[in-house]
């Protein structure tokens, strides 16, 4: 039997890594972080235990990569939900709804993820996080930002803050309230994206003065 080509080996490694990430999301959502072992993740993924350590330095880093992958895939699916490229405002609305919806649908997983970011390991830079960042940066740019390097981190921080507020044990804020605040800040109509049922809390609020700067339109000569 001839040896596998480098491209085949690379594809096999990619698939193994993907299975580990998917298994991590499933098990942490089912059992919680502490009850999920690296051995259980390897078993669920159908991989050798040593393969986990080959790809990831520890369980916390594995979880962050797994959640970033889930966020990236969820956001990508939301942005491509309907045929045609959505305009910048619709794209931003879909991005907000995708991230808030993920926190609503996977509270244990997202709460564990946020707790890990606040611990000593901090924010893990990985390929999955970079893909998520690229989608959000592109969304900010299409929205009309003139300074993406400033406005992308701000959007990321606002989304993380909203997720945290949505997941506070014993005192969560309603998703509709958090959505209305973000939509107000960016001047988005409530009907954009995937609005929850009903009207925004308190009706349509007055617009705040803050906006990421949009490019000026063509000037008449």
Secondary structure, DSSP 8 states (H G I E B T S, - for coil): -----HHHHHHHHHHHHHHHHHHHHHHHHHH-STT--HHHHHHHHT--HHHHHHH-SSHHHHHHHHHHHHHHHHHHHHHTSSSS---HHHHHHHHHHHHHHHHHH-HHHHHHHHHHHTSTT-----HHHHHHHHHHHHHHHHHT-S-HHHHHHHHHHHHHHHHHHHH-TT----HHHHHHHHHHHTT--TTSSS--SS--TTSS----S------------
